[in-house]
Amino acid sequence: MQHILLIEDNDEIRENTAEILELANYKVDTASNGKLGVEKAMESTPDLIICDIMMPVLDGYGVLHLLQKNERLKNVPFIFLTAKAERGDFRKGMEMGADDYITKPFTDIELLTAIESRLKKSIQAHKNAATADAPQPIEETDHHKALQELIENETVNFYKKKQLIYTEGNHPVRVFYIQKGKVKTFKTSDDGKGLTVGLFKEGDYVGYTAILEGTVYKETAEAIEDTTLSIIGREEFEKLLQSNKNVAHQFIQLLAQNVTDREKQLVGIAYNSLRKRVAEALILLQKKYTKDDTGKFSIHISREDLAHIAGTATESIIRTLSDFKSEKLIDIKEGAIIILDEKRLAALLN
């Protein structure tokens, strides 16, 4: 039976969470503050630690700092549990060495999924350490398999529609693989105007550009709809790039394609008419995402998001879509945009 230490000062949350974990067949020790939590960790060496941030006596950051200095405990998976949702708190915890971050309120499934994922990764890390003296070479030709194995060993996180995944200006610590859903990346000007610079779907990777360039994120990523992401740590990602040339080549190709797409988008914004830009935005969405059962492309997207893709104002998007509808290029039903005449839309002149 795997052993979990839960450090939480709120009696109700601590008792309810402990009950959930015990029902899931975990052995659970609890502590009502950080100092007691560190003492219990020293005594029993748990398989995983869940710790609140804001606590009396010793807060969660202090707990993590002390555990990181202990050789026996520094590799124990550590999950922050907190009601604080600011991005700075998230980043600080990750930079200090936390493995995951769950924001209150959370569901039973979110809690148990995060725990199972971290324990699975910990077990795999112990196996890898045990065979370190005779490492198996990664097959250069089978880079898809190498990437799939990397994804399967990582944490899975769930993002609600409009939830930010990472923010422009932050240092990259993760690469994101989209298991399900849609993601956009965008830049925001000083006066608050946004421009969507990337659209991603199931099977795509997001957030790797800053790691490859050795810079901060140059855009913000946001879930367009409810999305499931595999979270790949920077260290594991860089290690695979260094050991498998085919994987490195794949991401260099993706980076080059992103540059080409960005240049094409900027040229279109600079020289194309409003109608042409809106038409190209719809065609881009059609190419990126699937068609419905009738063979016609349909997508629920806010007019603001579409405006950010076309590089124009929301009011202009609404007027242009109305014109396209009257010309029977598209239809709009319950907020969804349906392309009726793809060829005419694609052939629009400036």
N, C-alpha and C positions, 0 to 999 in steps of 0.2 A: 504494500500500500504506500503510495507516494505521499510525502509529508509537506504540508503547506503552512507557513507562518503568516498570519494576518495581523497587521499592525494598524489599528483604527481607533480613534478616541471617541467616536460617536457610538454609544452603547447599542442603539437600535440597528444601525448599519452593520456593526461588528457582529452582533448576534445573528442577524438575518443572513449575512454573507457566509458566516461560518456554517450555518445550517444548510445552505445551498451546497457548499463544498463537501460537507459530510454526506449529504444525499448522493453526491456524485462519486462517493467512495474514496474520498481523500481523508487522510489523517490531518486534523487541523489543530494548531496551537494559536492562541490569540494573545495580543498585548494591547493595553489601553493607551500607551504612549510610546514615543520613540526609544526612550532609555530602556524600558522593559523589553521592547522588541529586540534591541541589540543584545541584551543579556540572554534572551531566549534563543536567539540565533547562535550565539556563542556556545550555548549549552548543547543544542541538538542538531545543528547543521541541516536545515530543511532543504527539500528539493526545489522549493520556489518560495519567494517572499512577495506578498502583496502589502503595500504600505501607503497610507494616506500622506499627504504633504503637510497640511496645516494641522499641527498637533502641539500640545503643551510639552514642556520639559525639553524635548528634542524633536525638531520637525523632520519631515521625510528626507530632505536634502542632507541633513546631518546624519541620519541613519545610513543613507547610501554612501556617504563619504567614509564613515567608520567601517562599513562592511567592505568597501573597496580596498582598504588598507590591510585587511585580514586575508592572508594567503588561502586559508581554508574556505572562506566565504565569498571571495571576490568574483568567482565565476558562477555563483548561484543566481539563476534567473530572477530578475527584480522588476516588478510591475508597480508603477505609481497608480494610486487610486485617489482621485481628487475632484472636488467640485469646481476647481479653478480651470477655466477653459482658455485662458489667454495663450497666444502662440509663444510668448516669451517663456512661460512656465514649461510648456511642452519642450521647447528647444533646450532649455537649461537642463531638464531632466535627462534628455537623450545625450547631451554632451557630457554629462557626469557619468554616464554608463548604464542608465536604466534601459531595460530591454523593451518595455512597452508602457503604454499610458492609457488608462481607462478613465473617462470623465463621467462623474455622477450627473444625473441618474443613469444607470446602465441596466440592461436586461440580463437575465440568467444566461441566455445564449451567448451574449457578448463576453461576459465574464469567463464562462467555461471554455469558449473557443480560444480566447487569448491565452488561458492557462495551458490548454492542451497543446497549442502551437509552440509556446515557449518551452514546455517540458520535452516535446518531441525534438526541438532543435538542440536542447541541452544533452539529450541522450545521444543524438547524432554526433555532437561535438566530442563527447567522451569516447565514442567509438573511433572517431578520427584520430584522437590523441593516442589511443591504444595501438593504432597501426601506423603511427608516425615514423617508426623506424623502417618501415617497408611501404612507402606510399605508392599507390597505384597511379600510373600516368593517365592523364586525361586524353581520350582519343581526339586528336585534332580534327578529324573528319566529321565526328558526330557532335557538332556544337549545339544542335537542337536538343539532344539528350542532356548535354552538360547544363544548358540553361534550364531545362525542365527540372532537373534534379535540384538545382539551386532554388528555383521557385517553390518546389514542394517542401523544402526544409525551412521556409521562412514564414513569418507571421502573416495572417490574413486579417485585414481591417475592413470595416464597412463604413462608407461615407454616404451621408444623405445628400439629396439634391441641393445644390448651391453651397455645400460645405467645402471649405478650402483644404487643399491637400498639402501645398507648400506655398511660400510667399516670396515674392521678388525681394532680393537683397539679403536673404538668409543663406547661410552656408549649407551646402548639401551634405546630408548624412545618409540618404537613402535613395534607392531607385524603386520605381513603382511599376508593377506589371498588372495590367487590367484583366482580371478574370471575368468580370461582368460589368456592363454599364458603359458610360461615355464620359469623357473628360475633355475639358478645353484648357488651353493656356492663353493668358492674355497679359498685356502690358497696360499700365495706367499712367496717363500724363499728369503733370503737376496740377492741372486744372480739373482733374478727375475724369477725363474722357478715356474710355477703354478701347482697345483694339485686340481682337482675338487673333493670335498668331499660330495656333496649333489646335487641331481636332484629333482625338484619339478614341479608339474603340477597343473591344475585347481582343486580346492578343497583342496589344501594343505596349511598349515601354515608355514611361514618362519620368523625367527628372534626371536623365543620365548626362545631358549636355554639359551641365555645370561641373560634373565630376570629371568628364573627359577633358574639359577646358581648364580645370583647376581654378574655377572662379565661383562666385556666389550665383544663386538663381537669378536669371535675368528676366524672368516672367513669373506670374502667379498661376497655379494650377487649381482648377475648381471642378467638382463633379457636376455634369450637366443633368444627370439623373441619379437615382440611387445606384451606387457603384461598389463593387467588391475588388479590392486591390491586394496583391501579394507585396509585402514590404521587404525589399532586399537591402541588407546593410551595405554601406559603402565599402567596408573592408572586404566582405565576401565578393562583391562585384568586381573590385579592383584586382583581387587575387585571381579570379577567373579570367579576366582580361589578360593578365600577365602570363597565365599558364596555357591559354588556348588561343592561338593566333586566329583561328577561324571565328571565334566569338568576337575578338577585337575587330576583325575585319567587318563583321556584320554591323557593329555599332558605328564604325567609321562611315559605312555606307548610309546608315540611317541619318547620321549627322550631316553628311553631304546632301542627302535628299531634303532634309529640313531647311538647309541654307538655300537650295534651289527654289523650294516652295515659298520661302519667305521673300526672296527676291521677286518672284512672279507676282506675289500678292502686293508688294509695295509698288511695283510698276503699274499694276491695275488700278490701285487707289490713286496714283498720280495722274494717269492719263485716260482712264475709262470714265464714261458717263455714269450717272447714278443708276440708270436702268441696267446698264451692262454689269456694274458691280453687284447689284442685287441678284441678277440672273446667275452670275458666276458663283456667288455665295450659295445659292440653291443647288447648283450643279455640283459644287464642292461637297455639300452635305450629302447629296445623292451618291456620289462616288465613295464617300467615307462610310456611309451607313446603308443598311439593307433596305430592300423594297418589301412591301406588304404582300399578302397572298394574291392580290389582284394584279400584281406586276407593276403597280404604280408606286412611286416613292412617296412616303408620308412620314412626317416627323413633327413631334410636339417640341417647339422651341420658342422661347420668349422673343418678342419683337426687339427687345433690348439686346439679347444675345446675337440675333441676326444682324442687327445694326453694327455690333462690334466686329462681326466677321466681314461685313461689307465696307466698314470704315466710314459710316455716315451716322446721321442722327436718327433716333427712334421714330420721330414724326415722318421723316423722309421714307423710312422703311414701310410704314403703315400706308402712306399714299401710293408708293410703288407697288406694293402687294395688291392694293385695291385695283390699280390699273391692270396688273397681270391677270387678276381674276376676271375682270370685265373682258379682257382679250382672250379668255379661256386657255391661258397658259398654265394656270394653277387653279386649284379650288381650296377653300378654307372651310373646314368642318370642325366645330368644337375646339377651335384653337389650333388644330393640326393643319399644316401646309401640305397639299397634295399636288405633285407635279403631273399635269395632264398631257403636256406636249413638250417632251424633253428636247426634241430636235429644234423646234422653233425657239425655245428658250436659250439653247446653246448658241444658236445662230444670230442672236440679237446683235445689231451693229451699234457702234458708238453714236 
